[in-house]
Amino acid sequence: MMPSVDLAYPFRDRWLTQNSPANRVPSHGTALFATSFAIDFVPMNEAGRTAPITLGSLLRPEPAERFPGFGRPILAPVDGVVAGVHHTAPDHPSFRGLPSVMYALAQGRRAAVGWPQLAGNHVMIEAVGGPVIAVCHLQRGSVQVRQGQRVRVGQTLGRCGNSGNSTEPHVHLQAIDRLDVRHAHPVPITFGGRLPRNGEIIDAG
């Protein structure tokens, strides 16, 4: 296994940590597609909340645009070269409550299609002297970089979306030891030398 790679947070403002490998490995409940050390961040508003939950939220899908982070800039977490880009997947509604249960039941079918179906719109960055970093669930048509382009930490890659295997707008990061996700091994990640735990709020300024 490759040594861990230290990343910058790929966003500004306040985000909630979810599915952190600081709490369990594999962090997403499966080692499929080298996701053992993957992590998610959910955008929050200035009051420290995601979209408010109502009775309707528990009973039916909601527009992704209702969530405070939909469309926020997503930034490069590492210096490197763009090794892959996908930007045409649709942003689907968000699912909480009963709709999220129904959506979860179809996850196996999405996984059977392949990793791009789960990642949605994404950017793959081959880090300088290191692994490949996948930044996933971007907004359709928002990707601002192209394959082969060199990027620096903090450069805008695209915008937060709800594409792929996503119940609400958020960003998913994982590091892998090669570009071919099907045969890749996961690489541990840290942010500024540490790994936030589930429920920790990151204020990136």
Residue pairs with C-beta under 8 A, 6 or more apart in sequence:
1 177
1 185
1 186
1 187
1 188
2 130
2 131
2 177
2 185
2 187
3 187
3 188
4 187
4 188
4 189
4 190
5 78
5 127
5 130
5 131
5 133
5 175
5 187
5 188
5 189
5 190
6 189
6 190
6 191
6 192
6 193
7 77
7 78
7 133
7 173
7 175
7 189
7 190
7 191
8 75
8 76
8 77
8 78
8 153
8 154
8 191
8 192
9 15
9 41
9 75
9 77
9 191
9 202
9 204
10 41
10 74
10 75
10 76
10 77
10 135
10 157
10 171
10 173
11 41
11 43
11 72
11 73
11 74
11 75
11 160
11 171
11 204
12 72
12 73
12 75
12 204
12 205
13 43
13 44
13 72
13 203
13 204
13 205
14 43
14 44
14 45
14 46
14 48
14 201
14 202
14 203
14 204
15 41
15 42
15 43
15 44
15 69
15 171
15 201
15 202
15 204
16 41
16 42
16 43
16 44
16 50
16 199
16 200
16 201
16 202
17 39
17 40
17 41
17 196
17 197
17 198
17 199
17 200
17 201
17 202
18 39
18 40
18 41
18 42
18 170
18 198
19 27
19 28
19 38
19 39
19 40
19 198
20 27
20 39
20 40
20 195
20 196
20 197
20 198
20 200
21 27
21 36
21 37
21 38
21 39
21 188
21 189
21 195
22 195
22 196
22 197
22 198
23 197
23 198
25 36
25 37
26 35
26 36
26 37
27 35
27 36
27 37
27 38
27 39
28 35
28 38
31 186
32 111
33 111
33 115
33 118
33 181
33 182
33 184
34 174
34 176
34 177
34 181
34 184
34 185
34 186
35 174
35 186
36 186
37 174
37 175
37 186
37 187
37 188
37 189
38 172
38 173
38 174
38 186
39 172
39 173
39 174
39 189
39 195
39 196
40 170
40 171
40 172
40 173
41 170
41 171
41 173
41 202
42 50
42 69
42 168
42 169
42 170
43 50
43 67
43 68
43 69
43 70
43 72
43 160
43 169
43 170
44 50
44 68
44 69
44 201
45 68
48 201
49 68
50 67
50 68
50 69
50 168
51 57
51 62
51 66
51 67
51 68
51 94
51 168
53 96
53 97
56 62
57 96
57 97
58 96
58 97
58 98
59 97
59 98
59 99
60 99
61 93
61 94
61 95
61 99
62 93
62 94
62 95
62 96
63 93
63 94
64 70
64 91
64 92
64 93
64 94
64 161
64 162
64 168
64 169
65 71
66 94
67 94
67 162
67 168
67 169
69 160
69 169
69 170
70 91
70 139
70 160
70 161
70 162
70 169
71 139
71 142
71 159
71 160
71 161
72 159
72 160
73 156
73 158
73 159
73 160
74 135
74 138
74 156
74 157
74 158
74 159
74 160
74 171
75 153
75 154
75 155
75 156
75 157
76 125
76 135
76 151
76 152
76 153
76 154
76 155
76 156
76 157
77 125
77 133
77 135
77 153
77 173
78 125
78 127
78 128
78 130
78 133
78 153
79 127
79 128
79 150
79 151
79 152
79 153
80 125
80 126
80 127
80 128
80 130
80 133
80 150
80 151
81 125
81 126
81 148
81 149
81 150
81 151
82 123
82 124
82 125
82 126
82 145
82 146
82 147
82 148
82 149
82 150
82 151
83 124
83 125
83 126
83 132
83 147
83 179
84 122
84 123
84 124
84 147
84 179
85 122
85 123
85 124
85 143
85 145
85 146
85 147
86 116
86 119
86 120
86 121
86 122
86 143
87 121
87 138
87 140
87 141
87 142
87 143
87 158
88 121
88 140
88 141
89 116
89 120
89 121
89 140
89 163
89 164
90 140
90 163
91 139
91 140
91 161
91 162
91 163
92 162
92 163
92 166
93 99
93 162
94 162
94 167
94 168
94 169
95 102
95 103
95 167
95 168
96 167
96 168
100 167
103 167
107 165
110 117
110 118
110 165
111 117
111 118
111 165
114 182
115 181
115 182
116 122
116 164
117 164
117 165
118 136
118 164
118 165
119 134
119 136
119 137
119 164
119 165
119 172
120 136
120 137
120 138
120 161
120 162
120 163
120 164
120 165
120 166
121 136
121 137
121 138
121 139
121 140
121 142
121 143
121 158
121 161
121 163
121 164
122 134
122 135
122 136
122 137
122 138
122 164
123 134
123 135
123 138
123 143
123 145
123 157
123 158
124 132
124 133
124 134
124 135
124 179
125 132
125 133
125 135
125 151
126 132
126 179
127 133
127 175
130 175
131 175
131 176
131 177
131 187
132 175
132 176
132 177
132 178
132 179
132 184
133 173
133 174
133 175
134 172
134 173
134 174
134 175
134 176
134 181
135 157
135 158
135 171
135 172
135 173
136 164
136 171
136 172
136 173
136 174
137 160
137 161
137 162
137 163
137 164
137 166
137 169
137 170
137 171
137 172
138 157
138 158
138 159
138 160
138 161
138 163
138 171
139 158
139 159
139 160
139 161
139 162
139 163
140 161
140 163
142 158
142 159
142 161
143 157
143 158
144 156
144 157
144 158
145 151
145 155
145 157
145 158
151 157
160 169
160 170
160 171
161 169
162 168
162 169
162 170
166 172
173 189
174 186
174 189
175 186
175 187
175 188
175 189
176 184
176 185
176 186
176 187
177 184
177 185
177 186
177 187
178 184
178 185
189 195
196 202
